Amino acid sequence: MRPVTRNFLVGVLAVVALLLALGAVPGYLKSGDPHYLTATPADGPHPSVNASGFPAERYPYLTSALDSASATEPGRSDPYWRGPLGLKGVFTHSPFDEVDAVRARNASAADGDAVYVTANGTLYRVAVARPT
C-alpha cells in the first residue's frame, strides 16, 4: 500500500472515531441543575395527543413521567442535564425534543411551553421543569 493511501485511510478512521466520540461523550456530561419532564393531571376539555402507544425507546422521558404519574398525583421523568455551554443538546436526545415532537403531532394540544397528552384515559399537562 502506498504511503499516501495509508495516510488517507488513517485520517478517515481518525475522523470517524472523533465523530463517534462526539456522539457518545455528551451523554455523560452533567452540569447545572437537572431538567425533568413532568406530567401533571389536568382538568377540563383540552385538545391532546394520545400518548398511550408511544414507544419508550422514542419517548423515554415522556413514558417515564407518565408511568410515575397517577390520576391524582404528578409524575416526573429521569433527570436530564444540559451540559456545559449547551453543546450537549446538539448531540443527545432531551425532554425538550420530546415536547417538540408531541407538539408537532397536534399543534392545538400545545399550551405555551407545555403540551396536553392523554394516557390510559387521563389527561396530563406535560412540561419541562427544573427543581426549585
C-alpha positions in Angstrom: 0.0 0.0 0.0 1.3 3.4 -0.9 2.1 5.9 1.9 -0.4 8.4 0.6 -3.2 5.9 0.6 -2.3 4.6 4.1 -2.2 8.2 5.4 -5.6 8.9 3.9 -7.1 5.8 5.4 -5.7 6.6 8.8 -7.1 10.2 8.6 -10.5 8.9 7.6 -10.5 6.4 10.5 -9.4 9.2 12.9 -12.3 11.4 11.8 -14.8 8.6 12.1 -13.5 7.8 15.7 -13.7 11.5 16.6 -17.3 11.8 15.3 -18.3 8.6 17.3 -16.8 10.1 20.4 -18.6 13.3 20.0 -21.9 11.4 19.8 -21.2 9.3 22.9 -19.4 11.6 25.2 -22.1 14.3 25.7 -24.5 11.8 27.3 -22.1 11.6 30.2 -21.7 15.4 30.7 -23.5 16.7 33.7 -23.5 20.3 34.8 -26.0 22.8 36.2 -29.5 21.8 37.5 -31.2 18.8 36.1 -34.3 19.2 33.9 -37.3 16.9 34.3 -40.3 16.2 32.2 -43.4 16.5 34.4 -46.8 15.0 33.8 -49.5 16.7 35.9 -53.1 15.6 35.8 -55.3 18.2 34.2 -58.9 19.1 34.2 -61.2 20.4 31.5 -61.5 19.7 27.9 -58.2 20.4 26.1 -57.0 19.2 22.7 -54.5 16.5 23.4 -52.3 13.8 21.8 -53.0 10.2 22.7 -49.7 9.0 24.2 -50.8 5.6 25.3 -49.0 3.9 22.5 -45.8 5.9 22.4 -42.7 3.7 22.4 -40.5 4.0 25.4 -37.4 3.9 23.1 -38.5 7.0 21.2 -40.0 8.9 24.2 -38.1 7.8 27.3 -38.7 11.0 29.3 -42.4 11.1 28.5 -43.1 7.5 29.2 -41.1 7.7 32.5 -43.1 10.7 33.6 -46.4 9.1 32.6 -45.5 5.8 34.3 -44.7 7.6 37.6 -47.9 9.7 37.4 -51.4 8.7 38.6 -54.8 10.2 38.0 -54.3 12.4 41.1 -50.5 12.8 41.5 -48.0 14.3 39.1 -45.2 12.2 37.7 -41.6 13.1 36.9 -39.1 11.6 34.5 -35.5 10.8 35.0 -33.2 13.8 35.1 -31.5 15.4 32.1 -28.5 17.7 32.4 -27.9 20.3 29.6 -24.1 20.0 29.9 -21.5 22.7 29.8 -22.1 25.6 27.3 -25.3 24.0 26.0 -23.3 21.9 23.5 -24.9 18.6 24.7 -28.3 19.4 23.2 -26.9 19.1 19.7 -25.7 15.5 20.2 -28.2 14.0 22.6 -31.9 13.4 23.0 -33.7 15.6 25.5 -37.1 16.2 27.1 -37.2 19.4 25.1 -37.1 17.2 21.9 -40.0 15.1 23.2 -42.2 18.1 23.9 -41.5 19.5 20.5 -42.3 16.1 18.9 -45.6 15.9 20.7 -46.4 19.5 19.7 -45.6 18.6 16.1 -48.2 15.8 16.2 -51.0 18.2 17.2 -50.2 21.9 17.5 -53.6 22.7 19.1 -52.5 20.5 22.1 -49.8 23.0 22.9 -50.1 25.4 25.8 -47.1 27.7 25.9 -44.1 25.5 26.7 -46.3 22.6 27.7 -48.5 20.1 25.8 -51.5 18.1 26.8 -51.5 14.3 26.3 -53.9 11.6 27.3 -52.6 8.3 28.6 -54.8 5.4 29.8 -57.9 7.7 29.8 -56.3 10.5 31.9 -55.4 14.0 30.6 -52.0 15.3 31.6 -50.2 18.6 31.1 -46.6 17.8 30.2 -43.8 20.3 30.6 -40.1 20.5 31.2 -39.3 21.7 34.7 -36.3 22.4 36.9 -36.3 21.6 40.6 -36.9 24.5 42.9 
